[in-house]
Structure formats: structure tokens, C-alpha cells
Amino acid sequence: MHHQKFRTRDEVKQVIFEYIEVFYNRERLHSANDYLSPKDYEELQKMA
């Protein structure tokens, strides 16, 4: 997102939404998941 130019406010909203929902929420560590990312936690649950 840095140094990126946007034409509309909706374009900015879409990029921010994608970052939060697609990248950040799937990669960040969660204390409720023993400090694993949701992706890693789901993989661990599949193996159990």
C-alpha cells in the first residue's frame, strides 16, 4: 500500500479490506490458538 496511488476512495477501501482479511488476519498470531496463526492452527487441527 505504501507509495501507491488510488483513483477512488472505494479502491482504497478494497485494498485495505484485502490486506486485513486476506493477509493480516490469517497470518497474525492469536493467543487463543497457542500463539499460532489461524492458518497454522487449522493445519495442526487437520493432523490431529
N, C-alpha and C positions, 0 to 999 in steps of 0.2 A: 504494500500500500504506500510505502514511502516514495516520495517523488513521482507519484502517479497523478495524472491529471484526469479529472472526471468531467463529463459533459453535463450530467444532471445529478440532482440530489438522490433520485432513485437508484442510479448507478452506484453511488457511494454506499447507500443502504444495502444493496445487494452484495457488494464486496465485503462489507463489514459482517453481514449475516453469514456469508460463506466462511469467512475466517473463524468466526466464533463457533458456528455449528459443525462445520466440516473439519476444521483443524484443531482449534484450541480445546473444545470440549472432549474430543476424542483422544487427545494427546496428554492433557494435563493430569497430574497425579491427584487421586482422591483418597482422603484419609479413610473413608468408609470402605474402600477397596484395598486396604492394607498398603496404601500409597502406590498403587498400580494405576496405570491409565485404564480407562474403560475398555479399550481395545485389548490390552494385555490381560485384564481381568476376565473378559469374555473368553479369550483363548484358554486361559487356565481352567475356567469352568467347563469348557468343552472336553478337556482332557480328563477331568475328574469323574 
